[in-house]
Structures are given as structure tokens and as C-alpha cells.
């Protein structure tokens, strides 16, 4: 009886070893463990399923071209251009336009703004938005005032360069609102201190 039980136990152990997948790390520690087979493929979709059909009388929405955004930033990060199907936006960092805590434009800033004016003429745009932004340092009230003063300064030069009575401007100062980077770092704050000029894209 004991011999029979021993034989059965040995047979069961042999079967267990034969059916248990080997671990690669049992033989070669440099190899990853053998993984279990992945789950089966998703269930096939029946194209004739009535739940996949439009209800009677329903129609598909008109086709729509998705708005594709192209962003180009110069190597220094001083200037960024965003193009979508509808608009062109230039973002100029405050440091390349103004001295610290100032709304007085530098000569280099005027040259950059002149380039934007040329693009506005190329697009035949007559509605221009000039928005100023700051970082979150200092008081909110001071940031609101400074950002508006800086937007006004850029708008004045654009108006002079364009010299077109048909062009209208929307000028706003948003202060620390709408940051595009993390205000907890100086690099992020620098990106947030900016003036954006945007206008409709026609070309």
C-alpha cells in the first residue's frame, strides 16, 4: 500500500513538473522571467450590428477640417510664432522688448515689431489683438497695469508701422493670468512675461 502511494506521488510530481512553465531565471539569471501568454485579441465587431447604424432619419455632421497648430520658437526662446488654420500669433518675451519693470521699448524691440507688421500686411489682416502678460511676482494690480502699458507700447509701434486706417486693435493687459509655463522657476516666469500679437490668417 505504501509503495502504491509513493508511486502515485512520484507520478503526480512528474506531471506537475512537466506542465509547469520553466522560469528563464532558473537557468539563466540574465534572461527575464517567462511571462504568461497575453490575453486573447478583442472581440470581432459585427458590421451588420444594428446598434452600429445611425437611427432612421439621422445624418452625419458636415465634414470639418481640424485646426492644426504649428509652433516655431527661436533658439533663445525670445520669440515664438504659432500658426493655425485661423490665426497667426507672435509671442515676444518681455526681456527683448523692455527693461525690467518698464514699458519703454528698445530699438531692437521696434525692429522685431516691424517684422510682425510685415506679416500682418502679408495676411491683409485688419483686426489685430495685442495682449500683455506678466509673471506672478509682485502684486496682481501692478502686473495688470504693467502688462497693459506694455501692450499699449507694442500697439503704438504696430499702428505706426502699418499706417492703415482700416486696421483696428484690441489691446488688453492680463497680468499674471494665462501663464504658458511654470511660475515656480525663473525660466518659466521669463516665458510668462510676454506680449502676444495675433491676427486672422488669410494666406
C-alpha positions as CSV (number, residue, x, y, z in Angstrom):
1,X,0.0,0.0,0.0
2,X,2.8,2.3,0.9
3,X,4.6,1.5,-2.4
4,X,1.5,2.3,-4.4
5,X,1.1,5.7,-2.7
6,X,4.7,6.5,-3.3
7,X,4.4,5.6,-7.0
8,X,1.3,7.8,-7.3
9,X,3.1,10.7,-5.6
10,X,6.1,10.4,-7.9
11,X,3.8,10.3,-10.9
12,X,1.9,13.4,-9.8
13,X,5.2,15.2,-9.2
14,X,6.4,14.3,-12.6
15,X,3.2,15.6,-14.3
16,X,3.4,18.8,-12.3
17,X,6.9,19.4,-13.4
18,X,6.1,18.6,-17.0
19,X,3.1,21.1,-17.1
20,X,4.7,24.0,-15.1
21,X,6.4,26.5,-17.4
22,X,10.0,26.9,-16.6
23,X,11.3,30.3,-15.4
24,X,14.1,31.6,-17.5
25,X,15.8,32.9,-14.4
26,X,16.0,29.3,-13.0
27,X,18.6,28.5,-15.8
28,X,19.9,31.9,-16.9
29,X,19.8,34.9,-14.5
30,X,20.5,37.3,-17.3
31,X,17.2,36.5,-19.0
32,X,13.8,37.9,-17.9
33,X,11.2,35.6,-16.4
34,X,8.9,33.8,-18.8
35,X,5.7,35.7,-18.9
36,X,2.2,34.3,-19.2
37,X,0.5,34.3,-22.5
38,X,-1.2,37.6,-23.3
39,X,-5.0,37.9,-23.3
40,X,-6.8,37.0,-26.4
41,X,-7.5,39.5,-29.1
42,X,-10.5,41.8,-28.8
43,X,-13.9,40.5,-29.9
44,X,-14.5,41.0,-33.6
45,X,-17.0,43.7,-34.5
46,X,-20.0,42.7,-36.5
47,X,-20.5,45.4,-39.1
48,X,-24.2,44.4,-39.5
49,X,-24.9,45.0,-35.8
50,X,-28.0,47.4,-35.7
51,X,-26.5,49.2,-32.8
52,X,-23.7,50.5,-35.0
53,X,-26.1,52.0,-37.5
54,X,-27.5,55.6,-37.4
55,X,-31.1,55.9,-36.3
56,X,-33.5,56.3,-39.2
57,X,-33.6,59.9,-40.4
58,X,-30.3,60.8,-38.7
59,X,-27.4,62.3,-40.7
60,X,-23.7,62.7,-40.2
61,X,-22.4,66.1,-39.3
62,X,-20.7,68.1,-42.1
63,X,-17.0,67.2,-42.5
64,X,-14.7,69.5,-40.6
65,X,-11.1,70.3,-41.2
66,X,-9.3,70.0,-37.8
67,X,-7.3,73.1,-36.7
68,X,-3.6,72.2,-37.0
69,X,-1.2,74.3,-34.9
70,X,2.4,74.9,-36.0
71,X,4.7,76.4,-33.3
72,X,8.2,77.8,-34.1
73,X,10.4,79.2,-31.4
74,X,13.8,80.7,-31.9
75,X,16.7,79.1,-30.2
76,X,16.9,81.7,-27.5
77,X,13.2,81.4,-26.7
78,X,12.8,85.2,-27.1
79,X,10.2,84.9,-29.8
80,X,7.6,82.3,-30.7
81,X,5.2,82.0,-33.7
82,X,2.1,79.9,-33.7
83,X,0.1,79.3,-36.9
84,X,-3.3,77.7,-37.0
85,X,-5.8,77.4,-39.8
86,X,-7.5,80.6,-38.5
87,X,-4.8,82.7,-36.8
88,X,-1.2,83.8,-36.5
89,X,0.2,84.6,-33.1
90,X,3.6,86.1,-32.3
91,X,4.8,86.0,-28.6
92,X,7.7,88.2,-27.7
93,X,9.4,87.8,-24.4
94,X,9.4,91.0,-22.3
95,X,13.1,91.0,-21.8
96,X,13.7,91.5,-25.5
97,X,11.2,94.4,-25.6
98,X,11.6,96.3,-22.3
99,X,13.9,96.9,-19.5
100,X,13.0,95.4,-16.1
101,X,9.7,96.8,-14.8
102,X,9.5,99.2,-17.7
103,X,7.1,99.7,-20.7
104,X,9.6,101.6,-22.8
105,X,10.6,99.8,-26.0
106,X,14.2,99.2,-27.0
107,X,15.4,99.8,-30.6
108,X,15.8,96.1,-31.1
109,X,12.2,95.6,-30.0
110,X,11.0,98.1,-32.6
111,X,12.8,96.0,-35.3
112,X,11.1,92.8,-34.1
113,X,7.7,94.6,-34.1
114,X,8.4,95.8,-37.7
115,X,8.8,92.2,-38.8
116,X,5.4,91.4,-37.3
117,X,3.9,94.4,-39.1
118,X,5.2,93.0,-42.4
119,X,3.4,89.6,-41.7
120,X,0.2,91.5,-40.8
121,X,0.4,93.2,-44.2
122,X,1.1,89.9,-46.0
123,X,-2.0,88.4,-44.4
124,X,-4.1,91.5,-45.2
125,X,-5.3,91.5,-41.6
126,X,-7.3,94.4,-40.3
127,X,-8.2,93.1,-36.8
128,X,-5.2,92.9,-34.5
129,X,-5.1,91.7,-30.9
130,X,-2.2,92.9,-28.6
131,X,-2.2,91.2,-25.2
132,X,0.3,91.8,-22.4
133,X,1.2,89.3,-19.7
134,X,3.5,89.2,-16.6
135,X,4.7,86.5,-14.2
136,X,3.2,86.1,-10.7
137,X,5.9,88.2,-8.8
138,X,4.8,91.4,-7.3
139,X,1.2,92.5,-6.7
140,X,-1.6,91.5,-9.1
141,X,-2.6,95.1,-9.5
142,X,1.0,96.1,-10.6
143,X,1.1,93.2,-13.0
144,X,-2.2,94.2,-14.6
145,X,-1.1,97.8,-15.1
146,X,2.4,96.9,-16.4
147,X,1.1,94.3,-18.8
148,X,-1.4,96.8,-20.3
149,X,1.2,99.5,-20.6
150,X,3.5,97.1,-22.5
151,X,0.7,96.0,-24.8
152,X,-0.1,99.7,-25.5
153,X,3.6,100.3,-26.3
154,X,3.7,97.5,-28.8
155,X,0.3,98.5,-30.3
156,X,1.6,102.1,-30.9
157,X,4.6,100.9,-32.9
158,X,2.5,98.5,-34.9
159,X,0.0,101.2,-35.7
160,X,2.8,103.5,-36.9
161,X,4.4,100.7,-39.0
162,X,1.1,99.7,-40.6
163,X,-0.2,103.2,-41.1
164,X,-3.6,101.8,-42.2
165,X,-6.8,103.5,-41.1
166,X,-8.7,100.2,-41.7
167,X,-6.8,98.4,-39.0
168,X,-8.4,98.1,-35.6
169,X,-6.8,97.0,-32.4
170,X,-7.9,95.1,-29.3
171,X,-5.4,95.8,-26.6
172,X,-5.5,94.2,-23.1
173,X,-3.3,93.6,-20.1
174,X,-3.9,90.3,-18.4
175,X,-1.1,90.5,-15.8
176,X,-0.3,87.1,-14.4
177,X,-3.4,85.4,-15.9
178,X,-3.0,82.7,-18.6
179,X,0.6,81.6,-17.9
180,X,2.2,79.4,-20.5
181,X,4.9,78.0,-18.2
182,X,5.6,77.2,-14.6
183,X,5.8,80.3,-12.4
184,X,7.8,78.5,-9.8
185,X,11.0,78.7,-11.9
186,X,12.8,81.7,-13.3
187,X,12.8,80.0,-16.8
188,X,9.0,79.6,-16.6
189,X,8.5,83.2,-15.3
190,X,10.5,84.5,-18.2
191,X,8.3,82.8,-20.7
192,X,5.2,84.2,-19.0
193,X,6.5,87.8,-19.2
194,X,5.4,88.4,-22.8
195,X,3.4,90.4,-25.3
196,X,1.3,88.5,-27.8
197,X,0.2,89.9,-31.2
198,X,-2.4,87.8,-33.0
199,X,-4.5,88.3,-36.2
200,X,-6.6,86.3,-38.6
201,X,-4.7,84.1,-41.1
202,X,-5.7,84.6,-44.7
203,X,-2.8,83.1,-46.7
